[in-house]
Amino acid sequence: MSRASIFDLLHQRQRPPEPVEETTSARSDYYADRLRLLDGVALTASGFVGAGTVPEAQSPTLSPALHGPDGFRLLVHRVADAMPVREPRLGRLEAKASRLHELVQTIVIEALMMLEALPEEAAFDVVLTAPLRSPEATAIVVERLRSAIVETQYASALGEIHHTTRGGAPHAALGVGDGGGMPYVLWISADSLLNEEDVAALQQRRVMGRSSNSPGLYVGEAVVALLMQRLLSEDAVFDSGWRIDAGVVRDHPARSTQRDHAKRQALLELLMDAWPPPATAPGAEVGEVQAPGAPADDVSGSAAPARVVIDAMGLPGRAVEIGSALIERWPEIDMIDDGVSVDQFCGWPGEAVTAMTLVLAMASLSPLDSAVVIRVEDETRSTVWSLRSCAAETAQREDHS
């Protein structure tokens, strides 16, 4: 469906704005380490990503404005069809604020379309992750986002709009404080590194790819919208979506100082912890039935994940490290058919990378499939998140009952 037709459908459903009533469904007792992913969309240099839609990865193109220290133009991943938005104040306040604003406004219609799946009168918060440092620029971008939502039928269901500058773990980004939050949350994450400051930062870290055949990261950009549910202890089992538990994190010596065998073994152990084999999976004892609403941990120890998403396969040594660990852990996985790397689609998308891994994992899954997300961009830290099918967990509980 084209963006124009999506906008037309949304416009047809719009009602005249009504007074926004005070929302009373905010709570602060959600699980801090558990979320449910319902849907997601993204816009990348390779194209639109959504449920059942994953574009072909595109090669970077030469930037007309950005140059490396050698004076040659840089290869970059740029979103071609971002919506132009005229907001002159942003450019004066912060260098990349205008581009972030364009990316957010481009995805907002698709993001609002996902809200149709929510129960009637369900309330939701919005979390905007965008590396804006100027308070004035942040206020403008947030207010324009609020205005776009208030003009639709979802105005009365909108709770708060929170801004964060860092993507990081989804549970931290979407967590609530003492003031509480709504049960559903729309997470919009955007970043663009197509500017001199971010290019210089990647060059200083010595991770920049400078030519089509050199390993490294190419500056890119992306905008992602994820529809998530914050979970409560009394929540019933679900027949759709994917449960995301807290990531399994390991700090280790710098990758550049380790031999290939050591790196492979460390990542293999991390994968075993994040997705235990059936014989060692908690709760896998014969005859044991978990309480309703409890996570079906033994699902993680069942078949191999249907999808594996890596954040930065293009960095030196990562392909060998990840490929060898995955082959040993799950010999049945074909990384050509079942694996994908974020930097193939949009270069390095900065603070949008976590949300981008999640939408790429979800987009090609069937309701009964699960996925694994692997973060290896950091030299001294590795993280694995599992997206576990709620429908598969529910079916397993029924089999055990």
C-alpha positions as CSV (number, residue, x, y, z in Angstrom):
1,M,0.0,0.0,0.0
2,S,1.4,3.4,-0.9
3,R,2.0,6.2,1.6
4,A,-0.6,8.3,-0.2
5,S,-3.3,5.6,0.1
6,I,-2.5,5.1,3.7
7,F,-2.9,8.8,4.4
8,D,-6.2,8.8,2.5
9,L,-7.6,5.9,4.6
10,L,-6.5,7.6,7.8
11,H,-8.1,10.9,6.7
12,Q,-11.4,9.1,5.9
13,R,-11.5,7.8,9.5
14,Q,-10.8,11.1,11.1
15,R,-13.4,12.7,13.3
16,P,-13.6,16.3,14.4
17,P,-11.2,16.8,17.3
18,E,-12.9,16.2,20.7
19,P,-11.9,17.6,24.1
20,V,-9.2,15.3,25.4
21,E,-10.3,13.8,28.7
22,E,-7.9,13.0,31.5
23,T,-6.7,9.4,31.1
24,T,-6.9,7.3,34.3
25,S,-5.3,4.0,33.1
26,A,-1.7,4.9,33.9
27,R,0.1,2.3,36.1
28,S,3.6,1.9,37.5
29,D,3.6,-1.8,38.3
30,Y,4.5,-3.2,34.8
31,Y,7.2,-5.8,34.5
32,A,10.5,-4.0,34.1
33,D,12.0,-6.9,32.1
34,R,9.2,-8.0,29.8
35,L,7.5,-6.4,26.8
36,R,5.2,-7.6,24.0
37,L,5.8,-6.5,20.5
38,L,2.6,-6.2,18.4
39,D,3.7,-4.6,15.2
40,G,6.3,-2.4,13.6
41,V,7.3,-0.4,10.5
42,A,10.5,1.3,9.4
43,L,11.8,3.4,6.6
44,T,15.4,2.8,5.4
45,A,17.6,3.6,2.5
46,S,16.6,0.2,1.1
47,G,12.9,1.0,1.4
48,F,9.9,0.3,3.6
49,V,10.0,-2.5,6.2
50,G,6.8,-3.9,7.8
51,A,5.0,-7.1,8.6
52,G,5.6,-9.4,5.6
53,T,7.7,-6.8,3.9
54,V,11.5,-6.8,3.8
55,P,13.1,-5.0,0.9
56,E,16.3,-6.1,-0.9
57,A,19.4,-4.6,0.8
58,Q,20.9,-1.8,-1.2
59,S,24.5,-0.7,-1.6
60,P,25.6,2.7,-0.3
61,T,25.8,5.6,-2.6
62,L,28.3,8.5,-2.8
63,S,27.3,11.5,-0.7
64,P,27.3,14.8,-2.6
65,A,28.4,16.7,0.6
66,L,30.3,14.4,3.0
67,H,34.0,13.7,2.5
68,G,36.5,11.5,4.4
69,P,39.8,12.7,5.7
70,D,41.4,11.7,2.3
71,G,39.1,14.2,0.6
72,F,37.1,11.6,-1.3
73,R,33.3,11.5,-1.1
74,L,31.9,9.1,1.5
75,L,29.6,6.2,0.7
76,V,26.3,6.6,2.7
77,H,22.8,5.1,3.1
78,R,20.3,7.9,2.7
79,V,16.5,7.6,2.9
80,A,15.3,8.8,-0.5
81,D,11.6,9.5,0.1
82,A,11.6,11.3,3.5
83,M,8.8,13.9,3.7
84,P,10.2,17.4,3.3
85,V,9.0,19.6,6.2
86,R,9.6,23.3,6.4
87,E,10.6,24.3,10.0
88,P,13.4,26.9,9.7
89,R,13.9,27.3,13.4
90,L,15.2,23.7,13.8
91,G,18.1,24.3,11.4
92,R,19.2,27.3,13.5
93,L,18.9,25.4,16.8
94,E,20.7,22.1,16.0
95,A,22.5,20.7,13.0
96,K,20.5,17.6,12.4
97,A,17.3,18.5,14.0
98,S,15.6,19.3,10.7
99,R,16.4,15.8,9.3
100,L,15.2,14.0,12.4
101,H,12.0,16.0,12.3
102,E,11.5,15.0,8.6
103,L,12.1,11.3,9.4
104,V,9.6,11.4,12.3
105,Q,6.9,13.1,10.3
106,T,7.4,10.6,7.4
107,I,6.7,7.6,9.6
108,V,3.9,9.0,11.8
109,I,1.0,8.0,9.5
110,E,2.1,4.4,9.3
111,A,2.7,4.5,13.0
112,L,-0.9,5.6,13.7
113,M,-2.3,3.0,11.4
114,M,-0.9,0.3,13.7
115,L,-3.1,1.6,16.6
116,E,-6.1,0.1,14.9
117,A,-5.1,-3.2,16.4
118,L,-5.5,-2.0,19.9
119,P,-8.6,-2.8,22.0
120,E,-11.3,-0.1,21.9
121,E,-10.5,2.9,24.1
122,A,-7.1,1.5,25.0
123,A,-4.7,4.2,26.0
124,F,-1.1,4.6,24.8
125,D,2.0,6.6,25.4
126,V,4.5,7.7,22.8
127,V,8.3,7.4,23.4
128,L,10.3,9.3,20.9
129,T,14.0,8.3,20.7
130,A,15.9,10.9,18.8
131,P,19.4,12.3,19.6
132,L,18.2,15.9,20.0
133,R,20.4,17.9,22.5
134,S,18.7,21.3,22.2
135,P,15.7,21.7,24.5
136,E,14.1,24.1,22.1
137,A,14.5,21.8,19.1
138,T,13.2,18.9,21.2
139,A,10.1,20.9,22.1
140,I,9.3,21.7,18.5
141,V,9.7,18.1,17.3
142,V,7.6,16.7,20.2
143,E,4.9,19.3,19.7
144,R,4.6,18.6,16.0
145,L,4.3,14.9,16.7
146,R,1.6,15.6,19.3
147,S,-0.3,17.8,16.9
148,A,-0.2,15.0,14.2
149,I,-1.8,12.6,16.7
150,V,-4.3,15.0,18.2
151,E,-5.7,15.7,14.7
152,T,-6.8,12.0,14.5
153,Q,-9.3,9.8,16.3
154,Y,-6.6,8.7,18.6
155,A,-6.4,12.0,20.5
156,S,-8.5,10.9,23.5
157,A,-6.4,7.8,23.9
158,L,-3.0,9.6,24.0
159,G,-1.3,9.6,27.3
160,E,2.2,11.2,27.5
161,I,4.9,11.8,24.9
162,H,8.3,11.1,26.4
163,H,11.6,12.0,24.7
164,T,14.9,10.0,25.1
165,T,18.2,10.7,23.3
166,R,19.5,7.1,23.6
167,G,18.0,4.0,22.1
168,G,19.7,1.3,24.2
169,A,17.7,-1.6,25.7
170,P,13.9,-1.4,24.8
171,H,12.9,-2.1,28.4
172,A,14.9,0.9,29.7
173,A,13.7,3.1,26.9
174,L,10.0,2.2,27.5
175,G,10.1,1.9,31.3
176,V,7.8,4.0,33.5
177,G,8.7,5.9,36.7
178,D,6.6,6.6,39.7
179,G,4.1,8.5,37.6
180,G,3.3,5.4,35.7
181,G,2.4,5.0,32.1
182,M,-0.3,3.5,29.7
183,P,-0.4,-0.2,28.9
184,Y,0.5,0.4,25.3
185,V,3.3,2.4,23.9
186,L,4.3,3.6,20.4
187,W,8.0,3.7,20.2
188,I,9.3,6.0,17.5
189,S,13.1,5.9,17.0
190,A,14.9,8.0,14.5
191,D,18.5,9.0,13.8
192,S,20.6,10.3,10.9
193,L,24.4,10.2,10.8
194,L,24.6,12.1,7.5
195,N,26.4,15.1,9.0
196,E,29.9,16.1,9.7
197,E,29.8,15.7,13.4
198,D,28.6,12.1,13.3
199,V,31.0,11.2,10.5
200,A,33.9,12.6,12.6
201,A,32.7,10.5,15.6
202,L,32.8,7.3,13.6
203,Q,36.2,8.2,12.2
204,Q,37.5,8.8,15.7
205,R,36.3,5.3,16.7
206,R,38.1,3.9,13.6
207,V,35.0,1.9,12.5
208,M,34.3,3.9,9.3
209,G,34.1,2.1,6.0
210,R,35.7,4.3,3.3
211,S,35.3,2.3,0.1
212,S,33.0,-0.4,-1.3
213,N,35.5,-3.1,-0.4
214,S,36.7,-2.0,3.0
215,P,35.2,-3.4,6.2
216,G,33.5,-1.0,8.5
217,L,30.3,1.0,9.1
218,Y,28.8,3.4,6.5
219,V,26.9,6.4,7.8
220,G,23.2,5.9,7.5
221,E,19.8,6.8,8.8
222,A,16.5,5.2,9.6
223,V,13.2,5.8,11.4
224,V,11.3,3.0,13.1
225,A,7.9,2.8,14.8
226,L,7.1,-0.1,17.1
227,L,3.8,-0.9,18.8
228,M,4.5,-2.4,22.2
229,Q,2.6,-3.5,25.3
230,R,3.8,-3.1,28.8
231,L,2.9,-6.3,30.7
232,L,1.4,-6.8,34.1
233,S,1.4,-9.9,36.3
234,E,-2.3,-10.4,35.8
235,D,-2.1,-10.2,32.0
236,A,-3.6,-13.3,30.3
237,V,-1.8,-15.4,27.7
238,F,-1.7,-14.0,24.2
239,D,-2.3,-15.6,20.8
240,S,-0.4,-13.0,18.9
241,G,2.8,-10.9,19.1
242,W,6.2,-11.6,20.5
243,R,7.4,-11.5,24.0
244,I,10.8,-9.7,24.5
245,D,12.5,-10.4,27.8
246,A,15.5,-8.4,29.1
247,G,18.6,-9.0,27.0
248,V,21.4,-11.3,28.0
249,V,24.5,-9.1,28.3
250,R,28.2,-10.0,28.5
251,D,31.1,-7.6,29.0
252,H,34.4,-9.0,27.7
253,P,37.9,-8.0,26.6
254,A,38.1,-6.0,23.4
255,R,37.4,-8.1,20.3
256,S,40.5,-6.8,18.6
257,T,42.6,-8.4,21.4
258,Q,41.1,-11.8,21.2
259,R,41.7,-14.8,18.9
260,D,38.9,-16.0,16.7
261,H,38.4,-19.1,18.8
262,A,37.9,-17.1,22.0
263,K,35.5,-14.8,20.4
264,R,33.5,-17.6,19.0
265,Q,33.3,-19.5,22.3
266,A,32.2,-16.3,24.2
267,L,29.4,-15.6,21.7
268,L,28.4,-19.3,21.7
269,E,28.0,-19.3,25.5
270,L,26.0,-16.1,25.3
271,L,23.6,-17.7,22.7
272,M,23.3,-20.8,25.0
273,D,22.3,-18.6,27.9
274,A,19.8,-16.5,25.8
275,W,18.3,-19.6,24.1
276,P,18.9,-22.7,26.2
277,P,18.9,-26.1,24.6
278,P,15.8,-28.2,25.4
279,A,17.6,-30.5,27.9
280,T,18.6,-27.5,30.1
281,A,15.8,-25.1,29.5
282,P,14.1,-24.0,32.8
283,G,10.7,-25.6,33.3
284,A,11.4,-28.3,30.8
285,E,10.8,-31.2,33.3
286,V,8.2,-33.7,32.1
287,G,4.8,-33.0,33.5
288,E,5.6,-29.5,34.8
289,V,3.0,-26.9,34.0
290,Q,3.7,-23.2,34.4
291,A,1.2,-20.9,35.9
292,P,-1.1,-18.9,33.5
293,G,0.6,-15.7,32.4
294,A,4.1,-16.9,33.3
295,P,6.7,-16.9,30.5
296,A,7.0,-20.3,28.8
297,D,10.8,-20.4,29.2
298,D,11.1,-23.8,27.6
299,V,9.9,-22.3,24.3
300,S,13.4,-20.8,24.1
301,G,14.9,-24.2,24.3
302,S,12.8,-25.7,21.5
303,A,13.6,-25.4,17.8
304,A,16.1,-23.0,16.4
305,P,14.9,-19.4,15.8
306,A,13.4,-18.7,12.4
307,R,15.2,-15.4,12.1
308,V,18.6,-14.0,13.2
309,V,19.3,-10.3,13.1
310,I,22.7,-8.8,13.6
311,D,23.4,-5.1,14.1
312,A,26.8,-4.7,12.4
313,M,28.1,-7.7,10.4
314,G,30.3,-5.4,8.3
315,L,32.8,-4.6,11.1
316,P,36.1,-6.4,10.9
317,G,36.0,-9.9,12.2
318,R,32.3,-9.9,13.0
319,A,31.3,-12.2,10.1
320,V,33.7,-14.9,11.2
321,E,32.8,-14.5,14.9
322,I,29.0,-14.6,14.4
323,G,28.9,-17.1,11.6
324,S,31.0,-19.7,13.3
325,A,29.1,-19.4,16.6
326,L,25.7,-19.6,14.9
327,I,26.8,-22.7,12.9
328,E,27.9,-24.5,16.0
329,R,24.8,-23.4,18.0
330,W,22.2,-24.0,15.2
331,P,23.6,-26.0,12.3
332,E,20.2,-25.9,10.6
333,I,20.2,-22.1,10.2
334,D,21.0,-20.8,6.8
335,M,22.4,-17.3,7.3
336,I,21.6,-16.4,3.7
337,D,17.9,-17.2,4.0
338,D,17.4,-16.8,7.7
339,G,19.8,-14.0,8.7
340,V,20.0,-10.3,8.1
341,S,22.3,-7.5,9.2
342,V,21.0,-4.0,9.9
343,D,24.0,-2.3,8.3
344,Q,23.1,-4.0,5.0
345,F,19.8,-2.1,4.9
346,C,20.6,1.3,6.3
347,G,24.3,1.6,7.1
348,W,24.8,2.5,10.7
349,P,21.6,4.2,12.0
350,G,22.9,5.4,15.3
351,E,20.4,5.5,18.1
352,A,17.8,3.9,15.9
353,V,19.7,0.6,15.7
354,T,17.9,-1.3,18.5
355,A,14.5,-0.5,17.2
356,M,15.7,-1.4,13.7
357,T,16.9,-4.8,14.8
358,L,13.5,-5.6,16.3
359,V,11.5,-4.5,13.3
360,L,13.7,-6.5,10.9
361,A,13.3,-9.6,13.2
362,M,9.5,-9.2,13.3
363,A,8.9,-8.4,9.7
364,S,9.5,-11.8,8.2
365,L,8.1,-14.0,11.1
366,S,5.0,-16.0,11.0
367,P,2.8,-15.9,14.2
368,L,4.4,-19.1,15.4
369,D,8.0,-18.2,14.7
370,S,10.5,-16.7,17.0
371,A,13.7,-14.8,16.4
372,V,17.1,-13.8,18.0
373,V,18.7,-10.3,17.8
374,I,22.5,-10.1,18.3
375,R,24.2,-6.8,19.2
376,V,28.0,-7.0,18.5
377,E,28.9,-3.5,17.4
378,D,30.5,-2.6,20.7
379,E,34.1,-3.8,21.1
380,T,33.7,-4.8,24.7
381,R,30.0,-5.8,25.0
382,S,27.6,-8.3,23.4
383,T,23.9,-8.5,23.9
384,V,21.2,-11.0,22.7
385,W,17.5,-10.5,22.8
386,S,14.9,-13.1,22.0
387,L,11.6,-12.5,20.4
388,R,9.4,-15.4,21.5
389,S,6.1,-16.1,19.8
390,C,3.2,-15.6,22.1
391,A,1.1,-18.0,20.0
392,A,3.7,-20.7,20.3
393,E,3.9,-20.3,24.0
394,T,0.1,-20.5,24.3
395,A,-0.1,-23.6,22.2
396,Q,2.6,-25.2,24.4
397,R,0.7,-24.4,27.6
398,E,-2.4,-26.0,26.1
399,D,-0.4,-29.1,25.2
400,H,0.9,-29.4,28.8
401,S,-2.5,-28.9,30.4
